[in-house]
Amino acid sequence: MGSSSTVDISAMQEIMLEFRAGKMVFVGKKFVHDSRKGLVRIGRGDEGLLHFQWLDRNLNAVED
């Protein structure tokens, strides 16, 4: 969960659920909020598997 890799958004075949959500980051011994606006997306990929994604709404880029 600590890595921030960007994934192609078009890999989703069917979006099942989508809602606005923030993000928390674990720093040291406590959680700190990430000030970026986000979107949680749950969908089925081309291979038939379910994917849980957090999307940065400003950059339109998928992380985690």
MOLIN-V330121 format. One line per field, one symbol per residue. phi: phi as a letter, one per 30 degrees, with the letter a starting at -180 (. if undefined). psi: psi as a letter, one per 20 degrees, with the letter a starting at -180 (. if undefined). A space follows every 50 residues. Layout:
phi=???
psi=???
//
This chain:
phi=.ddbccbddddddbdcaaadadbcbdbicbcbdcdddbbcbcacdddjdd bcbccdddchbdbh
psi=ihqnqpqphiipgpohqpqpqaqqpoodjrppqpiqprpppprprhiiqp poqppohgilppq.
//
